[in-house]
Amino acid sequence: MKIALITYLDKGDYDTTTVESEDDKLLYFLKEKGLTIDLVIWNNPHINWEDYQVAILKSPWDYFDLIEDFYTWLDLLATKKVKLLNPINVVRWNSDKRYLKEIEAAGLKIIPSIFINKQNRVSLKHFFDEFNTDKLIVKPCISGGAKNTFKVTIDHVEAVNHQLNHLLQEEDFIIQPFLPEILESGEWSFIFFNGTYSHSLIKKAKPGDFRVQPAHGGSVHPQNPDHDLIAMAQQYVDLFAKNCLYARVDGTFVNGEFLLMELELIEPFLFLNTAPENYDRYYEALKKLM
């Protein structure tokens, strides 16, 4: 069986010097386990997908910049009968943050969210009262890496309105209250492999920033959560990440209650480097799903 470990054409937009190359270390580890596996750029036109039986989404970090091409590529894999991990239908669903509405409808907690359809005009001012907050977070429904993400205060809301209404001509957006708990306590990530808990950590933004991604200077702090916390995160995975090689449950705690920020099922950094056994858990999950 030949496996493609899927990455992207790195043009320097989403790379980071603060973390090691997870892709390279994982590729080496899986080869050492005897797997026939290549690192493959998802939209490389020269790849013959009939050569591969399995494809693992690892770091297609530009998929949201090329979303229609990405959807076409998913169709191609289905036509060629390449088994994608995570599954194609789950990836399509997870590519648009409107999936949060389905999670909320299932009775699980999310950060309060309002969605604005493209080609509508919006004034952000009344959302401060709507969410009872003095800061908003505004980002595209199809996005990643904090692209076109705004932290909005009343002092500069009009300037953001102008930018946002321009961007709304092309894409849908999500509006959420900014949670100070993210700055105070950080953002939790619970990582699961094939539905089984593996490890967790808290990501914290650097002083003066609100973005917790390592590419923006965020720091990582491994955690040892108790059974109740793991069981809480497990609910999101059980309902919405079936047959997934990996799932990352991201959120924060407000008044002791976990609120989901995102269920990452396409290209999350998995923080495998935080413990050697993480690689083994990943491999065991992969074996079961192949």
N, C-alpha and C positions, 0 to 999 in steps of 0.2 A: 504494500500500500504506500502510495506517495502522497505527501502532505505539503500543502502550501501554507506557510505562516505569513499572514497578510500584513503588509505595511504600506507606506505611501512614499511618493517621490518627495524627498525632503528638500525644500527650498529655503529652509531656515526660518520658516514662519512659526513653527510650533515646537522647536527643539528646546532643550534646557541643558544648562551646564551644572545644575544643582543635583541631578540624579544620574546614576549610572545608566548605561544602555541596557534596559531590561530585555529588549528584543534579542540582542546578541547573546546575552547570558542564557536566556531561555532556549534559544536555538542550539547552542552548544550543549546544554544539559539534555535536551531531547535527542540530539544525535548520539550522545554518550549512552543513552538508553536503547540505542539501536534503531531508532525511527529514521525513515527516509524522508527528510523534510528540508524544504528550501525557504528562504526568505524571499517573498514575491511582492512586488508593487501591484496593488489591486487593479490599476488602470493601465498597466503596461500592455500596449497593443500587440506585442510580440509573443506574449505568453499563450501557449496552447493548453487550454484548460482541460482538454481531454487527457492530458498527461497526469492529472491529479484526481484522486478519489475523495480527498478531504481537504477543506480549506478552513483555517482558524483565523478569525478576525483578531488581530493583535494591536496594530497601531495605524489604522487608516485615518490618520488625524485630519486629513483634508476632506473627508467625505461630505461634510456639510457645505463646503465651498463648491462642491461639484455634485449636488444632490441628485439631479436628474441622471447624470452619468452613473452615479452610484446605484440608483434603482435599476438602471438598464443592466449594469453588471450583475446585480442580484438575479435578474431574469436570466441572464446568460448562464450563471452557475446552475440554476434550476434546469435549464434546457440541456446542459451538459451532464446533469445528474451528479454534480459535485456536492457532497454533503458539507454544508456550511455550519460551523460552530462559532457563534450561536446560530440557531435556526433562522432561515430567511424570513419567515413570517414574523418572528419576534424582533428581528433587526428592523424591518420596515416599521413596525409599530413603535419601536423605541426611538426611531430617528426624529420624531416630532414630539415636542414636549407636551402636546395635548394629551399624551398618554396619562399625564398626571390626573386628568379628570376621571379617567376610568379607575385609577387606583383609589381616588377619593370616593367614587361611587360604590366601590367594594367595601367601604367602611374603614379604610386605613387612612392614617393621618398624613397630610401633606402641608407644606407651607401654603397659606392662602394665596390663590392665584386667579388672575383675571386675564383672559385671552382677547387680543385685539386682532381682527382679521385685516389682511392687507387691503390696501386701497381705501381704507377708512381713515378719517382724521381723528385725532385724539388730543385732548388737553389733560395733562397729567395732574393738574392742580387738585382736582377733587378726589384723587386717589389717596392723598394724604389723610383726608377725613374718612374715606372708605375703609382704610386699613388701620386707622388710629395710630399713625406713625409720622415721624418727621423726615424719614428717608425711604426712598423706593429703590428697588432693583428692577431694571427693564432690560430684557434680552430677547433675541429672536427665538421663535419656537424650534427652528432647526439651526442649531449652533453648537459651538464647543470652544474650549480654551479662552473663555471670556471675550470672544469676538463680539463687537457691537453691543457690549454690555455697559449699561449706564448705572451709576449710583447717583440718585437724584435727590437734591434738597430743594426746599422752597426758594432758596436764594438764586438758583440757576435753572429753575424749572422751565422758563421760557426758552432758554437757549437749547435745552434738550428737546423740548417740544418741536422746535424747528428741525433738528436733526432727525428726530424720531419720525415725524410725518413724511420726511423725505424717504427714509428707509422703509416705511410702511407701504410705499408704492410697490415694493418688490416682495415683501415677506411679512408673515404674521409675527406678532410679538406677544410676550407674556410679561405681566406686571405683578410684582410681589412686594410686600413690605420688606425693608431691610431689617434683619434681625441682629440686634447688638450682641446677642449671645454668640454669634459666629466670631466676633472679635474677642469677646471675653473668654469664651470656653473652647472655641474652635469648631471645626466641622468633622463629624465622625464619618468614617468609611468602614463598613463591614464587608469583607470579601468572602464569597462562597464559590466552591468548585463543585459542579454537578449537584447543586442544591444542598451541599454540606458545608457548614461553616469552616473557614480556614484561619483567618486572622483579621485583626482590626487595628485601626490607628486613628489619631486625631490630627487633622491638618490645621495649621494656624498661619494666618497672613503675617507678613513682615510689618513692622511698625509703620503706620501711615498709609497702609494699603488695605483693601478689603478682599482681594483675590487670594485664595489659599493655594492655588496651583503652584507646584515647585518652579515652573517656568517663570512665575512672577515673584519668586523669592520666598514662597511659603515653606514652612518647616513641617516635618513629619514626626509624630510621637507614637510609637507602638503602644497598644493597650491590651489589658487582660480583662475583658468584660465578664460579668457574671452571667449565669444561665438565663436570667430574665431578659437581659439586654439582647443576648443572642437570639432568644426565642422571638423577641419583638421584631428584630430585623428579618428573621426567618419567614415571617408572615408575607412580606413583600415578595420574597423569592419563591415561596410555595405557590402563590397565586399568579405571578406574572413572569417568572423566569424558568418555566419547566423545560427540561432537557437542554439547559444552557451549561456550557463548559465553565463559564464564569459569570458572576454577577457581583456588582458593587453597589451596596446600599448606602447612599450619602444623605446625611441630614444633621440636624442639631437638636438640642434639647431646650425647650422653652417651658418654664414653670414645671420642670420635671417630666414633660411629655415630649416624646420624639416626634419631630416633623420631618418628613421626607423632602429633600431638595431634589434629588434625582436618583433614578434607578438606572445605573450605567451598565448597558449590555452590548455596546458596540466597540468602543475603543478606550476603555479606562486603563490608566496605569494601575497595575495590580500590586505594587509594592512587595514584589516577591523577595526583594533583598532584605526585608526586615527580619526574616528567619529562614535558615537553610531548609527546614522541613516544608516550607511553602511550595518549593519546586516539586517535591515528591507528591504533595497533595494534588497539585495541578496535573502531574503525570498520571496518577492513579485515576483521576476523574476523566482524563482524555482517553485512557485505555477503555473505560466502560462505555464511552460514547462513540468510539470509532466502530 
